[in-house]
C-alpha cells in the first residue's frame, strides 16, 4: 500500500476546513495512516491544528515559503515524500498550479478535481470526476504503482472528526533548495463592499440561471421575504457581468462563507464556487438534472428558478 500524504493549506495559523475532507478521502482510498504536510514561515500553530485530523504532520518552516508560491512549495513537498506516495490536495487555483508539476517531479499519476471515490482494487485507484463543464461524470482508473497526485473538490466527501492527535515532525532541513524564478510582490485585497455575506445565516445565491440583470429583483424579493438573517450572494459570472458587486461573490476568487442554509439558485457548481462554501445545508435548484451542484447539495430541486423563486417567495409571505 502506498503512503498517503495531504497538503494542508492555512492562513494566519488557521487550517482550511478542507483538511478534514482530505483525511476522509485518504481513508476512502484505503489508507491506514495519513500524514499532513504544512509549509510556510512560522507554521507551528497550523501544524498543531493539522494534528487533530492526521496521524502525523510534516512541518516545513522556511522564509521562502511565507507566501504559497507553487513553484517553491512543490520543491519542498517533492523533497520529503517517498517515491510511490499518494499526495492529496484540495482542488482550487493553488492546486491547479502546484499539482501537475508535482506529479512530474514525483513521476506519478495526476488526477484533478475528484468528486467521488469508488475505492482501490489492488494498485488501481477508482475515482469519479466531471468533464465538459460538469455535464458528464467519468469513472477514472489510475495505477498507484508509482504514486499519484490527487486534487479533491471541496465538499465532495464528508469530513472526518478531529481528535487524532498526530505528532508534528520537523522536516524543514530536508526541503533542499527552495529558490524560484517567480517572485512574490504583494497581495492586492479586493475592494470592500457595503454588504458582508460572510455574516449571513441564510444566503440566497444566484448564478447564470437568473439569465438577465432585471431578474435579480426576484432574488432580492426572496431575501426580503426571509428576513434580516438572509442576504443575496452570487457566483462569478454575475459579478463579471457587473450585475452585482464583488462583495457578494462566493468562491475561491470571492468570499468564503459558512451560512446555516445556502440556497443555490441556477448555479452549476464549479469547483471555484464550491471552494467558497465551507458548511451549512446546501439546497440547490437547477433545471439541469446533471448540474454538478447536485453532487454536493443536501437537497436538490430540478426546476426553473425563474418560476421557483416567485413561488417560494409567495409561500413565505403567506406564512
N, C-alpha and C positions, 0 to 999 in steps of 0.2 A: 504494500500500500504506500502510495506517495505521501510525503509530508505536506501538510496543509498550512498555509500562511494567509493572513488577512491584512491588507494595508489599511490602517485606520486613519482617517482624516480628522482634523481637530482645529479649533480656533480658540485662542486665549485660554488654553488649558482644558477646554470642554470638548470631548469627543463627539462626533456626529452620531445621531441615533442609528444610522445605518450599520454601525459596528456590530450591534447585536444581531442584525439581519445576516451579516457576513458569517458570524459564528454559526447561525442556524443553517445557512446554506452549506457550509463545510460539513456539518453533521449529516445533512441530507445526502451529501456526496459520499458518505461512508467514513468520514474522518473520526478517528478515536480521540485525537488530540489536535488542537488548533493553536497556532502561535500568531499573535498580533505583531505587526511591525509599526512602530510610531517614530516618525522622523521630525526634525525641526531643531530649533535652538531654545533651550530651556524647556524641555518637554516632560519633566518629572510628573507633573500633575496629570497630563494627558496619558502618560504611560501607566500610571497607577490606576486611572479610571478604566483603561482598557483591560486591566487585570480582572475586572468584575465579570468579563464575558469570555475570557480566553485562558487556556491552561498555562500559557507563558507569553511574555511580552518582550520583544526585542526593541530596545531603545537605541536610536541612533541620533545622538545630540551633536550638532556641528553648526557653527555660524553660517556655513554655506547653505544650510537647509532652512534658514529662518523664513524664507519665502518658498512656498511649494513649487519650485521650478521642476517640471517633469524631467528635464534633461539631467538634472543633478540627482533627483530622487531615484530615478531608475538605476543609476550607477550604484547608489548606496544599497538599494534592495537587492540588485543582482549580486552584489558582493557578499551578502550574508545568507542568502537562501541556497541550500544544497541543490545540486543538479537533480532534475526529475521532480521538483516540487510543484505543487499547485498553489498559485497566488491568486487570491480573490480581492476584488476591488469593487467599490460602489460605482455604478455606471453614471458618468457625468462628464463635464468638459475636461476635468483633470484626468480622469481615467482614459478618455479618448486620446489624450496627449501622451500619457505615460504607457498605457497597456501594450500597444503594438510594438514599440521599441523594446519594452521589457521582454516580450516573447522572443524577439530576435536575439537579444543578449543572452537569454537562457536557453535558446534553441528549443522552445516549447510551443505547443499549440496556443492559438489565441481565439477565444470565444467572447464576443461582445454582446452586451445588452440582453442577458439571460432573464427570461420572465418565468421560467418554471424548471424544476429539476425532477427528472424521471429516475435518477439513481445511477449506480455504477454496476456494470456487468463485466467482471474481470478487470481489465485495464481500460475499458471503454466507458467514458462518461456520457450519459444521455441527458440532454437538456432541451429546453424549448426557448426559441427566440422569435421575434417578429421580423417580417420583411415587407418591402413595398409600403413604407409609411405606416406600418402596423395593420395592414389589411390582411396579411397572411401569417399564420403561425407555423413555424417549421420545427421539426424534430431533428436535432443535430447530434451526431455521434462523434466523439473526439477521443483519440487514443492518448491515454495518460502515460504511456511508456516513457516519454521524455518530459513529462510535466505539462503544465498549462497555465496560462494567464486568463482568468475569467472575470468579466465585469458583470455585476448583478444589478438589475434595475431596482431602484429603491421601492420598497413596498411589495416586491414580488414574493417574498417569503415572510412568514410570521417570525418576529424576533424572539430570541431566547431570553429568559430572565437572567438577572445578574447573580452575583454571589459566588462566582467560581474562585476568585482569589488567586489568579495566576501570578507567579513571581516575575519581577522585572529583571531582565538580563541586559547589561550594558554592552552593546555591540558597536559603540562609536569608533573604537580603534580598528574595527575590521572593515570600515566603509571604503577605505582606499582613497584614490584621487577623486575629489569632488569638484574639479574645475569644470567650467562650462563656457560655451560660446555665447549663449544667451545671457543677457544681463537684466536683472530686475531693476526697474526705475522707480515706480511708485504705484500705489493703489488709488484709483480715482473712484470715489464713492458716488453713487447716483444721487441726483438732486432730490432733496426731501420734498415730499408732497404733503397735502393738507389732511390726509387720512392715513391711519395706521392699521392696516389689515391684520397685522400680527396680534392685535389685542382683541379681535372679534371672536365671539364664541360660535357664531354661525356665519359661514361665508357663502354667498350666492355668487358663484363663479361662472363666467361666461366665456365661450370660445367661438370658433368660426361659425358654429351653428346659429349664432344670433343673426348672421347674414348681412345686416346693414346697421349703420350707426343709429338710426331712429328707433330700432328695436331695443336698444339698451334701456329705454324707458320702461320696458316690461320688467327687466331685472331690478331696476330701481323701485318699481312699484311693489315687487315681491319683497324686497328688502324692507320697505316701509310697512308692509303688512305684518311681517315677522316681528319687527320692533327694534328697540335700541341695541339688542345683543347682536344684530346682524349687520353685515357690510357687504358691498359688492366688490368682487375681485375679478381677475381675468387671466387668460393665457396670453402669451407673447403676441400673436397676430393682432389682437385687439389694440395693444399698445403701439405696435408697428404701424397700424392704420391711423393712429392718433385719435382713436375713438374714446380712450380712457388714458389717464395719466400713468406714468411708470410706477408710481407708488402703489398702484393696485395690482401690479403683475405678480403672479405666483410662479415660482420656478427657479432653476439654477441661476438664471440671469435676472431674477427678480427677488421677491421676498420669500423667506421660508416661514410657513405658517403651521400652526397646530391647533385648529379650532375643535370644538366639540363635534360639529357637523360641517362637512364640506359638500355643498351641493354643486356638482359639476354639470353644467348645462351646455350641451353642444361642444364639449371638449373631448378631443380624440384620445388624449392620454399619452403624449410623447414623454420620453424619459426625462427631458429637460423640465417639463411641467411637473411631473410626479416627484422629481427630486426636491421640489419645494414644499411638499406636503409631508409632514412628519408625524401625523397622528390624527385621531378622531375618526368618526364614522363618515365614510365616503359614499354619497348617494349620486350615482351617475345617471343622466338622462341623455340619450343619444338615439337618433333614428337609424344609425348604422349598427346592426347587431354584432359586427365584428370589431368594433372600436376597442383598442387596447385598454381603455379606461375600465371596461367591464371586467378585466382580469384582476384588477386590484380593488374594485369597488366592493363595499359591504352589501349594497343594494343596487341593482341595475334596472332601469326602466327604458324599454325601447319605445321612444315616442319623439315626435317633432316638438322641440322646445318652444316654438312659436305658438303652438296650441297648448302645450303643457303648462307653461308659466302663467298665462292668464287664468287657466282653470284652477291651478293651485292657489293663486292669489285670491281668487273669488272664494274658494273654500275657507281659507284662513280668515278672510274678512267677515265671513258668515259665522265664525265661532263666537 
